[in-house]
Amino acid sequence: MYNGRTGNAKSIMSLLTLGAKHGNTMELVIDGLDEAKAMIEMKQVISEQIQLNI
């Protein structure tokens, strides 16, 4: 969630249309039968991206 808008992490276009910029804060809301697995995977993706951008 960013600025009151939501996107679906299954679609990069959905996330890009939120308009968040570098340095903005987003809230992740993960819900569903595989939410624990999805949370682990999202943490890994975010961590890898942070390392690449440093």
N, C-alpha and C positions, 0 to 999 in steps of 0.2 A: 504494500500500500504506500502510495506517495501522494501527498497533497490531497487526501480524500478520495483518490482514485485507486482502483485495483487493476491488476494485470494477472495474467496466467503465465506462470514460469514455464509451461510447456511450449510457449510461443515467444521467441525472442522479440518479435514485432510487437506483441502485446506489452512487453516490458518497456521497449523503446518508446512507445507512444505515451508513456506516463510522463515523459519530459524531465526526468531526474537528470541532474548534471553531476559531474565529479565533485565530491565533497558533500553532496546532499545525503540525508538520512532516509532510509526506507524501512518499513516494517514488514517482516515476512510473516505471513499467516499460512500455516501448513495444516491441511485438514484432509482426512480420508483414511482408508484402510491401511495404506502404506506410509502414513505420515512420519513414523519414526525413521524409516529408511530414507524418505525424501529429505528430512532434516539433516541427516548425516551427509547425504550427497550434496545438498545445497551448501553446507558448511565447507565441504571440501572444494567445491567450485569457487566459492567466494575467497577462500584462503589462497587458492592457486592464483586467482586474478590479482589479489593484493600483492603477492610475491612477484608477479610479472611486472607490475606497475611501479615497483620501488626502484 
